[in-house]
Amino acid sequence: MSVLWTEKYRPKSVDKFAAPPHIKSFLRHSIASGFPHLLLYGPPGTGKTTFAHLLAGDKFLELNASDERGIGTIRNT
């Protein structure tokens, strides 16, 4: 199975996230202290999804409803 380019090269750490210092600082603080409810908005390509991935880390199970459907997917993951 091929991986999308955007997934393959997505930054895996805050240090590699191309963002202004104040955004990186907010992200580090949010990760350390438990993040608040956030609404991310902006034009395409500004890093909203990458920000969410870094914020969530390994704490959540990511499912793509377009690809995986059914309770079996959740139980087997």
N, C-alpha and C positions, 0 to 999 in steps of 0.2 A: 504494500500500500504506500503510495507516495504522500509525502507531507507537504502541505502548502508552504511556499517560500516564507510567508509572513509568520508562520508558526515555527519553522525551522530556525529562523534568525531572530526571533523575538528575544529581547534582553531578558536574562534570567535573574539579574540582580539590579538593585537600585543604582549601583555605581555605573552600570552599563546603559542605564536608561537616559536617553538624550532629552534632558529637560532642564529648565532653569534651576539654579541652586535652591531657591525658596520652595519649588515644587518637590525636589528631592528631599529637602528637610521635612516638609509636611508628610511625605510618604513614609520616611523613616520613623517619624514620631507616631504616625497612625499605626504602623506595624507594631511598634514597641508597646503602645498603650491600649491596643484594641481600637479598631477603627470605628468611627461614627457612621451614621447613615450618610450616604453621599449620593448626589445626583451629578453624574458626569455629562457634560454637554460640550459641543463644539463641532467644528467642521471635520469632515473625514480626514484621517491621516495625522491627527494631532496627538495621538497616544492614549486615548481614553481606554481602549481595550487592554493595552499593555499595562497601563496604570492599575486597572482592576485586577489583572493577573498577578502583578507584583504585590498588591495589597492582600489578595486572598491567599497567596502562597500555596502551601500544601494543605490548607485547612478545609478545603471544600472539594466536592466531587463535581467535575465539570461534565455535563452531558450536552450533546448537540441533538436537539429534538428533531432536526432534519434528517439525521442519520440513524439515531437509535430511538426505538420506541418500545414501550411495554415494560411491565413490571419485572420481567426476566432480566432486562438490561441492568436495572437498578440492583436487583438481588445478586447478580453475578459480578458486580463491579466492586 
